[in-house]
Amino acid sequence: MPKKKIVIFIYFIFIASIVSPQVKYNSLAEVSKKKFVNRAESFFGLHFDFHASEKDTLIGKTFKEESIDSMLSLIKPDYIQVDCKGHPGISSYPTKIGNSVGHFEKDIYPIWRKETAKHGVGLFVHYSGILDNEAVKKHPEWAMLNKEGKIIEGKNSSLGPYADKLLIPQMKELIDNYKIDGAWVDGESWALELDYSKYMVDAFQKETGINNIPLSEKEYGWQEFRTFNRNSFRKYISHYVNELHLYDPKFEITSNWAFSSFMPQPIDVNIDFISGDFDPNNSLYSGLFESRCIAPQEKPWDLMVWSFTHDNEGTYVYKSPLQLKKAAAAVISMGGGFQIYSTQNRDGSIKPWLFETLKEVGDFCRERQPFTQNAKPIPQIALLYSTANFEKNSGPLYSSSGKIHDPLRGILNLLLDSQNAVEILMEHHLQNSMNEYPLIIIPETQYLTEEFKKELLEYVNGGGDLLIIGADATRLFADQLNIDLTKEANYLTKFLSWDGEMAGVRGWYQPTIPNNNIKTIGKLFDEPDFRFESSPAAAIFSYGKGKIAGVYFDIGKYYLKMNNPVYKNFINDIVKVLFPNPKVEVKGSENVVITVNELENKLMVNLINMSGPHANTRVARYDTIPPIGPLDIKIRLSRKPIKVVLQPENIILNYTYENGELKTQINRIDIHSIIVIE
């Protein structure tokens, strides 16, 4: 063949090698756009990331499309989320806009897209937002500054150029080049700090007229400056979300933990779904808490469990399918979706040995999907998570606050451990809907607005019941709870007496005015001996048509530390006085958590087996738990049911129905089952 023709032939072969796969790939991407399930309809997903760094120069080396094909064929998730840019700020694909590794063995993104498109699975990227070390390193002028004017390492100002110069252009690049379906933006609310950069300070001064920027809570304008930082962060999210929706209306995006327990506010940003990755240790109780904080926000939502636990030195121990199933049960029992996080290897590949575990958990979720997805809790007990209190007293701007969250978690655990059906509701959930709830509980809250207190008292006056727990919270209702405001609360150790038993509790205690005419519950001793003097632990007062109960000491945070039945039974017996006829009662085991839901006009009673060492952080993995049962179930219904079935086992339950009460028995619960009543 003549030399010129050989050159031309090679040239066309080269062009074909570039163009042909791209044409095929684009075609597959369009199929994906038509086939994949959007986040509102998704139920089970997989998340992979590895937070690429400059040292990762072998990306793609062992990454095989056969492995991705096998995983998707076996597990059948609705979507996957894959590494794109982690907290180091280094992209794991060959970006022309951002900062990527110096060398790639191959670009793995076309394979991700091709295989997900083929299987009709949504492709989302894991992208670190505010937290981006490389962006701050290259553009220190983008950074957050602390009150000393120094750069906060790795964190970009929410009012700086970061979103317009990097985040938004890079997302558009990913949409254009790989046709991704959405993004899960990490490193956001929990990374936020009080920002003294020029961007924030100038904007704050312009909006408020406060020229002296406060450096501590003792200075004028402190709360205003914190609120401005929070508002600016939400505007930052809103900006990039809106820009990307304009660019691709089908693109779905969220900021990790936005409008969750980390950000207890009404949704004012057009995110497409709420999501977060909860505590890798003690995931069961973490899931119970986080799901209850998100579920009332009326937005598609899911929660992500880590497939492993780890110590402070980075040693991973992978969880058993049993552990992951229990975490899944905590989430899906509240109506949400579930996803599992596994790390990618440093070359971007995934771990085939985990596939069977992921499939087993996925199958567990799919079996329960018809009875849980989009279910809504039936109002029973409302546990207040006060937004006003968080904004005023939380240390972090938006994050997990020990001062706020620990008492709330403790009271929730205590109530759930006593087989109560509980929702966590913020002010905007409860306002104008209090009367739907037979009992509202205020847990160790330091502050409430006068308007909200007034609405609570109107609720009680009209026949509702209110339980107020903790020294600070009872002082907010001093007139109603017989509080002696001349006496300050004290931080000390008391000994709680209940039902002939005693348990020490250390925390804030609020003295009360002695009154022989009120109904008191429990006693507090200064010494662990019944022969000594005591004071009331709690009291119940009539108020209009309803009742108000006050517990005069903090107990929630200590229940997290010193879990014991004296605390639990004391609080639960007060609950029984205020709320004697719950929708569902369960007897036969204390190791069961219930949720009471409605789905498609059917009653769904979820029963989760809480046996096992899940709360022991020294136990990284366990493979077995004892089943619970038999359980005696009482359910209050206005009419005799057509059918009562235990799902997903599809066991028809025998029952009796008399005087508005259904009674049945369940022989055994292994992990999670649902009583479906038609």
TACOR-V351277 format. One record per backbone hydrogen bond with DSSP energy under -1.0 kcal/mol. CO is the residue of the C=O (numbers start at 0). NH is the residue of the N-H. If there is no record, write none. Layout:
BEGIN
co = {CO/CO}
nh = {NH/NH}
END
This chain:
BEGIN
co = {1/2/3/4/5/6/7/8/9/10/11/12/13/14/15/18/19/20/21/22/23/24/25/26/27/28/29/30/31/37/37/42/43/44/45/46/48/52/54/57/58/58/63/64/65/66/67/68/69/70/71/77/78/79/80/81/83/84/85/86/87/90/92/98/107/108/109/110/111/112/113/114/115/121/122/122/123/124/125/125/126/129/131/132/133/134/138/139/141/143/144/145/149/151/153/154/156/160/161/161/162/165/166/167/168/169/170/171/172/173/174/180/181/182/183/184/185/186/187/188/196/197/198/199/200/201/202/203/204/215/218/220/221/222/223/224/225/226/227/228/229/230/231/232/233/234/235/236/237/238/239/240/241/242/243/247/251/252/253/254/256/262/268/273/274/275/281/282/283/284/285/286/288/289/290/293/294/299/300/302/303/304/306/308/310/314/316/319/320/321/322/323/324/325/326/327/328/330/330/331/334/336/337/338/339/340/344/346/348/350/351/353/354/355/356/357/358/359/360/361/362/364/367/368/368/371/375/379/380/381/382/385/386/387/388/389/400/401/403/404/405/406/407/408/409/410/411/412/414/415/420/422/424/425/425/426/429/432/433/438/439/440/441/448/449/450/451/452/453/454/455/456/457/458/459/460/464/465/466/467/468/469/470/471/473/474/476/477/481/482/483/489/491/493/494/495/496/497/500/502/504/506/507/508/510/514/518/521/522/523/524/526/528/534/536/537/538/540/542/545/546/547/548/549/550/551/554/555/557/563/564/565/566/567/568/569/570/571/572/573/574/582/584/586/590/592/594/595/596/597/598/601/602/603/604/605/606/607/612/615/627/630/631/632/633/634/642/643/644/645/645/646/650/655/657/659/660/661/662/663/665/668/670/672/673/674/675/676}
nh = {5/6/7/8/9/10/11/12/13/14/15/16/17/18/19/22/23/24/25/26/27/28/29/30/31/32/33/34/35/40/41/337/77/339/80/341/343/55/56/60/104/105/67/68/69/70/71/72/73/74/75/121/45/123/47/125/91/127/88/132/133/100/94/90/111/112/113/114/115/116/117/118/120/79/180/181/81/183/83/84/185/155/135/136/137/138/141/142/156/151/195/148/145/154/131/143/159/164/165/166/167/169/170/171/172/173/174/175/176/177/178/251/124/253/126/255/128/130/190/191/200/201/202/203/204/205/206/207/208/218/221/224/225/226/227/228/229/230/231/232/233/234/235/236/237/238/239/240/241/242/243/244/245/246/247/250/182/271/184/257/259/264/270/301/256/303/285/286/287/288/289/290/292/293/294/296/297/273/336/338/277/340/318/316/313/310/308/323/324/325/326/327/328/329/330/331/332/333/335/334/373/302/44/304/46/306/347/59/344/353/354/357/358/359/360/361/362/363/364/365/366/368/370/371/372/374/597/438/422/440/424/389/390/391/392/393/404/405/407/408/409/410/411/412/413/414/415/416/419/418/380/382/384/428/429/430/432/435/436/381/466/383/468/452/453/454/455/456/457/458/459/460/461/463/462/544/439/548/441/550/443/473/474/475/476/477/480/482/512/484/486/508/506/504/524/502/522/500/497/495/493/491/553/489/483/517/539/536/496/534/494/528/531/523/551/520/549/547/545/542/465/540/467/538/469/509/558/559/561/567/568/569/570/571/572/573/574/575/576/577/578/635/633/631/609/607/605/377/603/375/601/598/676/596/674/594/672/592/615/618/668/665/586/663/584/661/677/652/675/649/650/673/645/662/660/636/657/634/655/632/630/627/608/606/646/604/644/602}
END
